[in-house]
Amino acid sequence: MSVEDNLYSLLSLYKNLPFPLKYFIGKIYRYIPKKIKYGGFYFTYLKRIKCKEHEFLLKNQLSFVLEKIPYYHGNNFKSIEEFPIIDKNIITTNFDLFVNSTNDNKIKANTGGSSGTPFVFYLEKGVSRPKEKAHFNWHWGQFGFKQGDKVLMIRGEALSNNKLFEYQAIDNKLAISCYLINESNISEVVNVVNKFNPEFIHAYPSSLKNFINEVSVNKIDLQLTIKAIFLGSEGLLEIDKKSIESYFNSKVVHWYGHSERLIHAGNCPNSDDLHIYPQYGYTELLDNDNIVIEKPNIKGRVVATGYDNSVMPLIRYDTGDEAEYSEHINCKCGFKGKSFKKIHGRNHDYIYLINKTKVSLTAFIFGQHFEEFAIIKEIQLEQNNHGKLIVRLVAQEEKINKKEFIKKLKNSVDDLLEIDLKIVESISKTKRGKHIFLIQNIREI
């Protein structure tokens, strides 16, 4: 068992310690050998990455669930295609049937996601966290990152005692709570950032955009040389990606994954396709008839199977996301296999027109190239009725031609939508500081 897993329950206590004590403990912890800190599975996973044959991982996991997981008892499935598709509703309704009662190394986890529907599940102590640490150290390592390098972390959640910024010695990070930044304190923040001189940035896209905007509007001199920018946890618009890369003259690193830890796909230094890493889990794209999609450029449901959870293994789990494969198979980075060309988001990331037609956010707004995006800090959609949409913008009102922007939005859906456009000072975030792009209150029957 890893030290990190045993100490994780004390993390909130650690965060509330006085800074000098927190700094001292964090500094010591950072230099604990990885074998002790993360446990043996950290290195088991790193060895797996170098292995080119991963079929045995899937075979072993399927055999395991047939024996240990009550939901599958009485079946003799020979291949993964024979296993039923499961989703959050099926698991929640039959929760105990998906749990291995012989393994008590449970970590209770939950996710609300953009659907707002909580989903509780178990990860495995001694496995799930070391795997995640090893995988991201490897993935980020492709861009020059080494654990312990200086990282500027710009996310939305509040820091202890509502601090504006805080040095976090455990990971050698300078964390900024960017939604507390304003004209009166941005100079102080940038001075601290310049002095820290980070090599990498880890941020939510919306948080980093806010930070860049405050620096730019107030004409502050940000003196950084950034090797790579790691953006996760939120959707990333292509226009934002290009803008951020241009601003820092650095590569944006983005990825697809989820809290259940069954799939991870990320870009590499040579491509913006998201390589689906076979050592992490087994991935399928399925059409509406549950037929496996093999060809590129066809949208399908992302269905994932994990290898590394013997407490609550999930087989053929419908993530609720939709994606399509890239036509590229081999990459200059050495990756050989399928990649995602595009992640369409969750299948509930749709708005509804007056005739109840369902339109994806990609078609409505993500795929558009409205010039207004350049002056909009944040945007949020909310829908309570078919054919009616509330659009909230954080922007300088005098720079937005509301009538013209509404017209463009309506034209993208043939005027089958009423739009109530509101210019607001701020948009509320989740407890973790994430920006919710769509609040969809219409539920399909």
Wavefront OBJ file of the C-alpha trace (Angstrom):
o trace
v 0.000 0.000 0.000
v 1.286 3.477 -0.817
v 1.970 6.205 1.740
v -0.092 8.584 -0.380
v -3.207 6.413 -0.137
v -2.821 6.087 3.627
v -2.371 9.829 4.099
v -4.997 10.987 1.626
v -7.705 11.284 4.282
v -5.492 13.852 6.047
v -5.164 16.093 2.982
v -7.830 18.584 4.067
v -6.172 18.850 7.486
v -2.804 19.476 5.834
v -4.252 22.233 3.625
v -5.460 24.134 6.692
v -2.124 24.081 8.528
v -0.182 27.349 8.986
v 1.924 27.994 5.889
v 5.386 27.526 7.487
v 4.409 24.087 8.802
v 2.687 23.165 5.554
v 5.774 24.255 3.597
v 8.093 22.186 5.817
v 5.964 19.021 5.578
v 5.424 19.451 1.841
v 9.120 19.924 1.161
v 9.990 16.724 3.012
v 7.163 14.773 1.393
v 8.300 15.756 -2.100
v 11.613 13.976 -1.583
v 10.194 10.702 -0.281
v 11.202 7.951 -2.772
v 8.438 7.117 -5.258
v 8.505 3.445 -4.264
v 7.436 4.425 -0.741
v 5.215 7.335 -1.699
v 3.225 5.665 -4.487
v 3.766 1.966 -3.896
v 4.691 -0.827 -6.272
v 1.897 -0.359 -8.765
v 3.362 2.982 -9.857
v 6.323 1.115 -11.372
v 4.184 -1.771 -12.593
v 2.219 0.702 -14.679
v 5.339 2.413 -16.046
v 6.645 -0.987 -17.216
v 3.290 -1.646 -18.857
v 3.656 1.480 -21.011
v 6.750 -0.001 -22.657
v 4.932 -3.260 -23.331
v 3.314 -3.332 -26.778
v 0.901 -6.185 -26.083
v -2.053 -5.280 -23.879
v -4.638 -7.866 -24.937
v -3.831 -10.020 -21.879
v -4.931 -7.153 -19.607
v -8.411 -7.208 -21.103
v -8.582 -11.018 -21.080
v -7.589 -11.159 -17.418
v -10.104 -8.507 -16.415
v -12.977 -10.222 -18.214
v -12.147 -13.533 -16.529
v -11.955 -11.779 -13.188
v -15.391 -10.137 -13.371
v -17.083 -13.369 -14.450
v -15.746 -14.971 -11.286
v -15.929 -12.143 -8.732
v -18.664 -9.699 -9.759
v -22.247 -10.836 -8.963
v -23.780 -8.919 -11.882
v -22.081 -11.351 -14.300
v -22.565 -14.595 -12.389
v -24.112 -17.377 -14.438
v -22.694 -16.095 -17.714
v -19.936 -17.623 -19.769
v -19.044 -14.777 -22.110
v -16.104 -15.621 -24.360
v -15.338 -12.141 -25.731
v -15.954 -8.563 -24.749
v -18.581 -8.157 -27.460
v -20.815 -10.581 -25.513
v -20.797 -8.418 -22.387
v -23.769 -6.056 -21.999
v -23.387 -2.287 -22.189
v -23.713 -0.677 -18.760
v -24.178 2.945 -17.726
v -24.581 5.064 -14.601
v -28.275 4.215 -14.201
v -27.710 0.463 -14.446
v -24.837 0.597 -11.956
v -26.693 2.828 -9.477
v -29.800 0.619 -9.602
v -27.760 -2.581 -9.085
v -24.884 -1.099 -7.102
v -24.028 -4.056 -4.838
v -23.986 -6.429 -7.807
v -21.023 -4.539 -9.283
v -18.914 -4.639 -6.106
v -16.332 -7.324 -5.318
v -17.183 -8.199 -1.715
v -13.845 -10.007 -1.233
v -11.767 -6.843 -1.613
v -12.120 -4.108 0.979
v -9.462 -1.752 -0.433
v -12.142 0.711 -1.483
v -11.877 4.402 -2.260
v -15.308 5.988 -2.473
v -15.510 8.366 -5.415
v -18.248 10.348 -7.070
v -18.823 12.553 -10.026
v -21.640 14.952 -10.811
v -20.495 15.957 -14.263
v -22.297 18.467 -16.413
v -25.482 16.418 -16.147
v -25.726 17.317 -12.470
v -26.650 13.726 -11.603
v -24.325 12.360 -8.883
v -22.718 8.996 -9.560
v -21.028 7.073 -6.749
v -18.514 4.305 -7.429
v -15.396 2.698 -5.956
v -11.780 2.971 -7.006
v -9.084 0.658 -5.644
v -6.718 1.794 -2.911
v -3.081 1.224 -3.802
v -3.866 1.023 -7.507
v -6.034 3.857 -8.815
v -4.021 6.824 -7.514
v -0.551 5.388 -8.329
v -1.758 4.540 -11.828
v -2.995 8.090 -12.402
v 0.240 9.574 -11.100
v 2.398 7.285 -13.245
v 0.323 7.814 -16.356
v 0.309 11.608 -16.182
v 4.003 11.791 -15.297
v 4.631 9.744 -18.440
v 2.178 11.666 -20.663
v 3.371 15.091 -19.538
v 6.935 13.826 -19.759
v 6.598 13.753 -23.542
v 6.576 17.558 -23.321
v 9.649 17.815 -21.114
v 7.922 17.690 -17.744
v 9.657 16.009 -14.812
v 7.971 15.562 -11.460
v 9.105 18.409 -9.220
v 9.432 20.962 -12.035
v 7.953 24.365 -11.270
v 4.278 24.542 -12.278
v 1.953 27.532 -12.262
v -1.505 26.166 -11.413
v -4.402 28.392 -12.462
v -7.741 26.905 -11.542
v -10.987 28.154 -10.087
v -11.343 26.563 -6.672
v -10.672 28.618 -3.586
v -7.341 28.276 -1.796
v -7.099 27.893 1.980
v -8.317 31.000 3.814
v -9.396 32.434 0.443
v -5.831 33.338 -0.462
v -5.153 34.941 -3.811
v -2.119 32.723 -4.398
v -0.194 30.068 -2.502
v 3.001 28.114 -2.951
v 2.350 24.364 -2.640
v 5.579 22.658 -1.638
v 4.338 19.073 -2.132
v 4.288 19.476 -5.918
v 6.429 22.622 -6.282
v 3.431 24.560 -7.607
v 2.350 28.155 -7.340
v -1.454 28.074 -7.218
v -3.580 31.062 -8.175
v -7.284 31.404 -7.487
v -7.852 33.428 -10.610
v -11.428 34.546 -9.870
v -10.163 36.725 -7.027
v -7.869 38.600 -9.401
v -8.833 42.148 -10.307
v -7.300 45.425 -11.435
v -6.069 46.291 -7.952
v -4.127 43.065 -7.314
v -3.055 41.761 -10.732
v 0.347 43.505 -10.518
v 1.054 41.783 -7.196
v 0.080 38.399 -8.643
v 2.221 38.800 -11.757
v 5.214 39.890 -9.663
v 4.898 36.675 -7.636
v 4.481 34.587 -10.807
v 7.503 36.197 -12.496
v 9.607 35.602 -9.392
v 8.496 31.960 -9.195
v 9.425 31.586 -12.900
v 7.461 28.404 -13.720
v 8.351 26.123 -16.622
v 4.832 24.736 -17.059
v 1.225 25.825 -16.606
v -1.588 23.534 -15.410
v -4.998 25.144 -15.690
v -8.655 24.981 -16.447
v -9.119 26.666 -19.842
v -11.666 29.159 -18.478
v -9.370 30.074 -15.567
v -6.351 30.615 -17.781
v -8.401 32.783 -20.140
v -9.442 34.968 -17.210
v -5.846 35.312 -16.065
v -4.596 36.230 -19.545
v -7.373 38.765 -19.938
v -6.555 40.535 -16.658
v -2.862 40.658 -17.544
v -3.591 41.973 -21.033
v -6.225 44.554 -20.091
v -3.998 45.973 -17.368
v -0.896 45.823 -19.605
v 1.208 43.900 -17.091
v 4.569 42.477 -18.156
v 4.385 38.697 -17.762
v 7.959 37.447 -18.141
v 7.628 33.699 -18.616
v 9.184 31.057 -20.838
v 6.717 28.176 -20.767
v 7.585 24.723 -22.122
v 4.005 23.402 -22.215
v 0.511 24.280 -21.033
v -1.547 21.442 -19.548
v -5.275 22.103 -19.908
v -7.800 19.665 -18.467
v -11.181 19.139 -16.782
v -13.123 21.411 -19.157
v -13.894 21.439 -22.872
v -11.406 23.347 -25.010
v -12.518 25.456 -27.954
v -10.127 25.464 -30.903
v -10.117 29.268 -30.952
v -9.095 29.314 -27.255
v -6.402 26.705 -27.823
v -4.813 28.729 -30.622
v -5.096 31.959 -28.662
v -3.406 30.469 -25.572
v -0.631 28.863 -27.625
v 0.002 32.169 -29.374
v 0.034 34.141 -26.125
v 2.667 31.938 -24.454
v 4.347 30.731 -27.661
v 4.020 27.231 -26.272
v 2.236 23.947 -26.935
v -1.146 23.255 -25.358
v -1.449 19.718 -23.988
v -5.001 18.464 -23.633
v -6.575 15.100 -23.006
v -9.781 13.152 -22.608
v -10.520 11.119 -19.514
v -12.985 10.819 -16.671
v -13.224 10.162 -12.955
v -13.998 6.469 -13.441
v -10.459 6.068 -14.838
v -11.223 3.655 -17.643
v -9.868 5.616 -20.597
v -7.259 8.238 -21.330
v -6.524 9.858 -24.679
v -4.101 12.724 -25.119
v -2.249 14.684 -27.747
v 1.489 14.455 -28.297
v 4.202 16.920 -29.400
v 3.631 15.943 -33.037
v -0.154 15.836 -33.291
v -3.325 17.322 -31.866
v -5.171 14.032 -32.344
v -5.886 12.405 -28.981
v -4.048 9.077 -28.919
v -6.111 6.419 -27.113
v -3.566 4.769 -24.845
v -4.093 0.971 -24.794
v -2.168 0.490 -21.556
v -4.767 2.558 -19.682
v -7.985 0.802 -20.728
v -9.952 -0.700 -23.601
v -12.005 1.660 -25.755
v -14.869 1.127 -28.183
v -16.977 3.469 -30.288
v -20.530 2.230 -30.767
v -23.363 3.439 -32.965
v -27.001 3.669 -31.865
v -27.457 -0.062 -32.523
v -24.427 -0.945 -30.372
v -22.443 -1.911 -33.450
v -18.712 -1.274 -33.096
v -17.425 1.589 -35.250
v -13.982 1.008 -36.747
v -13.808 3.680 -39.454
v -12.730 7.297 -38.924
v -14.941 10.401 -39.097
v -18.063 8.609 -37.806
v -19.537 9.838 -34.545
v -20.213 7.201 -31.930
v -20.652 6.627 -28.195
v -17.484 6.178 -26.160
v -17.664 2.854 -24.307
v -14.751 2.011 -22.020
v -13.430 -0.947 -20.039
v -10.883 -0.582 -17.240
v -8.052 -2.941 -16.337
v -7.075 -1.758 -12.890
v -9.953 -1.944 -10.462
v -10.625 -5.231 -8.725
v -13.018 -3.584 -6.232
v -15.573 -2.321 -8.753
v -14.462 -3.174 -12.288
v -16.529 -1.574 -15.040
v -16.868 -3.473 -18.311
v -18.258 -1.806 -21.465
v -19.241 1.312 -19.557
v -21.092 3.881 -21.637
v -19.359 7.107 -20.650
v -22.144 9.302 -22.012
v -19.608 10.930 -24.339
v -19.490 10.956 -28.114
v -16.404 11.079 -30.327
v -15.007 10.106 -33.693
v -11.762 8.456 -34.726
v -9.030 10.186 -36.661
v -7.972 8.838 -40.031
v -4.354 8.846 -38.811
v -3.077 5.533 -37.441
v 0.674 5.982 -37.077
v 2.195 9.088 -35.489
v 5.709 10.519 -35.610
v 5.848 10.178 -31.812
v 5.844 6.393 -32.275
v 2.223 5.804 -31.305
v 0.467 3.167 -33.391
v -3.254 2.806 -32.901
v -6.534 4.662 -32.903
v -6.839 8.314 -31.937
v -9.793 10.589 -31.421
v -10.074 13.321 -34.000
v -12.855 15.035 -32.137
v -14.615 14.726 -28.796
v -18.203 15.879 -29.214
v -18.861 15.949 -25.506
v -21.563 14.280 -23.564
v -24.635 13.097 -25.337
v -26.674 15.391 -23.088
v -24.669 18.392 -24.310
v -27.491 19.340 -26.609
v -29.963 22.151 -26.868
v -33.519 21.723 -28.109
v -35.204 23.785 -30.790
v -38.853 24.856 -30.823
v -39.756 21.739 -32.821
v -37.911 19.634 -30.185
v -35.054 18.842 -32.577
v -31.881 18.079 -30.649
v -28.789 20.064 -31.720
v -25.274 19.406 -30.422
v -23.246 22.228 -28.930
v -20.619 21.503 -31.570
v -23.074 22.352 -34.342
v -24.596 25.291 -32.487
v -21.540 27.054 -31.133
v -18.291 25.061 -30.781
v -17.924 24.653 -34.535
v -18.702 28.301 -35.274
v -16.029 30.950 -35.663
v -17.848 34.005 -34.424
v -15.590 37.041 -34.149
v -17.298 37.838 -30.834
v -15.395 34.963 -29.206
v -12.295 37.168 -29.191
v -13.903 39.649 -26.779
v -15.992 37.271 -24.670
v -14.310 36.218 -21.420
v -16.836 33.516 -20.521
v -20.060 32.131 -21.885
v -22.760 29.927 -20.376
v -25.974 28.523 -21.800
v -29.072 27.546 -19.853
v -32.208 25.906 -21.216
v -35.453 25.338 -19.349
v -37.914 25.049 -22.258
v -37.810 23.752 -25.816
v -36.949 26.488 -28.280
v -35.774 28.958 -25.629
v -32.192 29.531 -24.529
v -30.548 31.840 -22.009
v -27.046 32.935 -23.042
v -24.864 34.594 -20.399
v -21.719 36.447 -21.443
v -18.942 37.949 -19.391
v -17.768 40.757 -21.650
v -17.623 44.513 -21.927
v -21.175 45.389 -22.924
v -20.147 48.249 -25.190
v -18.034 45.860 -27.292
v -20.834 43.375 -27.937
v -23.484 44.062 -30.525
v -26.151 41.996 -28.790
v -28.631 42.153 -31.662
v -26.034 41.043 -34.219
v -24.697 38.211 -32.020
v -28.210 36.897 -31.355
v -28.844 36.930 -35.093
v -25.716 34.846 -35.722
v -26.664 32.319 -33.055
v -30.190 31.986 -34.402
v -28.966 31.640 -37.976
v -26.915 28.590 -36.982
v -30.193 26.801 -36.116
v -32.438 28.300 -38.816
v -34.159 30.704 -36.404
v -35.806 27.829 -34.522
v -34.649 29.202 -31.187
v -35.463 32.204 -29.027
v -32.376 33.642 -27.338
v -32.275 35.724 -24.191
v -28.783 37.267 -24.155
v -27.528 38.589 -20.816
v -24.277 40.446 -20.159
v -23.170 39.533 -16.611
v -20.223 40.383 -14.394
v -19.401 36.786 -13.519
v -20.577 33.204 -13.962
v -20.708 30.900 -10.955
v -18.457 27.847 -10.847
v -18.706 24.392 -9.335
v -17.150 23.710 -5.917
v -13.989 22.611 -7.702
v -13.931 25.819 -9.692
v -15.005 24.322 -13.014
v -16.907 26.345 -15.528
v -20.219 24.744 -16.575
v -20.856 25.608 -20.205
v -24.405 24.247 -20.455
v -27.086 23.988 -17.774
v -29.618 21.743 -19.463
v -32.820 21.416 -17.438
v -34.770 19.550 -20.116
v -34.660 15.818 -19.513
v -35.358 13.332 -22.277
v -37.963 10.720 -21.489
l 1 2 3 4 5 6 7 8 9 10 11 12 13 14 15 16 17 18 19 20 21 22 23 24 25 26 27 28 29 30 31 32 33 34 35 36 37 38 39 40 41 42 43 44 45 46 47 48 49 50 51 52 53 54 55 56 57 58 59 60 61 62 63 64 65 66 67 68 69 70 71 72 73 74 75 76 77 78 79 80 81 82 83 84 85 86 87 88 89 90 91 92 93 94 95 96 97 98 99 100 101 102 103 104 105 106 107 108 109 110 111 112 113 114 115 116 117 118 119 120 121 122 123 124 125 126 127 128 129 130 131 132 133 134 135 136 137 138 139 140 141 142 143 144 145 146 147 148 149 150 151 152 153 154 155 156 157 158 159 160 161 162 163 164 165 166 167 168 169 170 171 172 173 174 175 176 177 178 179 180 181 182 183 184 185 186 187 188 189 190 191 192 193 194 195 196 197 198 199 200 201 202 203 204 205 206 207 208 209 210 211 212 213 214 215 216 217 218 219 220 221 222 223 224 225 226 227 228 229 230 231 232 233 234 235 236 237 238 239 240 241 242 243 244 245 246 247 248 249 250 251 252 253 254 255 256 257 258 259 260 261 262 263 264 265 266 267 268 269 270 271 272 273 274 275 276 277 278 279 280 281 282 283 284 285 286 287 288 289 290 291 292 293 294 295 296 297 298 299 300 301 302 303 304 305 306 307 308 309 310 311 312 313 314 315 316 317 318 319 320 321 322 323 324 325 326 327 328 329 330 331 332 333 334 335 336 337 338 339 340 341 342 343 344 345 346 347 348 349 350 351 352 353 354 355 356 357 358 359 360 361 362 363 364 365 366 367 368 369 370 371 372 373 374 375 376 377 378 379 380 381 382 383 384 385 386 387 388 389 390 391 392 393 394 395 396 397 398 399 400 401 402 403 404 405 406 407 408 409 410 411 412 413 414 415 416 417 418 419 420 421 422 423 424 425 426 427 428 429 430 431 432 433 434 435 436 437 438 439 440 441 442 443 444 445
